[in-house]
Amino acid sequence: MAIPLWKRAVAEFIGLFLFASIGLMVVATGITTGSATLFGLFDLSITFGLAIMVIIMVVGAVSGAQINPAITIALAVYGKFPWREVPVYIAAQISGGVVGATVLYLLYQGPIRAFESANNIVRGEPGSEITAMIFSCFAPNPAIAGALEWPPGTVTTGGALLAEAFATMVLALVVFAVTDEHNSFAPSLPVFALILGLVVAFIVAVEAPLTMAGITPARDLGPRIAITFLGWNGVSFTGPGSIWWVWTVGPIIGAIAGGAVWKFLLGSFLAGRPIDPLAAGTEAEELGSPTPGGDPTSARTTRD
């Protein structure tokens, strides 16, 4: 039986709420304790990947844990998700990001203020992106660029856009691959969560110095909206934050490209096969909204 749209939207909201709270809490810890530099990047990326695994396990069985407007749009482009539900999913995702970031701030406001005071940072003024990066993305990563003394222009706007598109293309390629019902390696939901968590951890480890590895518009846009009202309005959408659109446009382009690589190249090489009922992908006819996590208990048969 199809899960009603509003219930799936609630699950997406909760997914992004957790993403922007416990997920970004990893960044908050790194910044306020001084470990968010190149030397702590691996530890932070693994911890972030574990948070993604938890989120997928929590909401995956309900909404599929798309938790990414770029993935939602790419699924719709290739007929794996109904377009009429895209606005609802995206609204839920961004709203979850706003609320999650607000809760994170309430939890960490003490350490953030202490860090700002110790480093003579005036919130909303140039230089305060070092604390704003707890919530939203900048290019290059302010903590790493500062530690390594990168000169201005080390990461250009075009370079940031390309980095976000490329990273999200990799993520989308994996999502399309592991949810294709013709893929004999399609995993169950728990394995799906593990795979996606590790993929995100890898992307964060290698791309975070450039753009902080946004790879999902809701992860950046939702918290960016929140911090605009929390004192960082001088750097959230202006100043260093004026290229905020990079973390929205780049992932959407990348997700569509990643879906195309699978659909028209690698996925087209696969022959039809009987479908494992525990595999992750789900057909539109069964749930009304096929999602990356899918319904792990749904029995299916191969399509023509």
Order of alpha helices (4+ residues) and beta strands (2+ residues): alpha-alpha-alpha-alpha-alpha-alpha-alpha-alpha-alpha-alpha-alpha-alpha-alpha
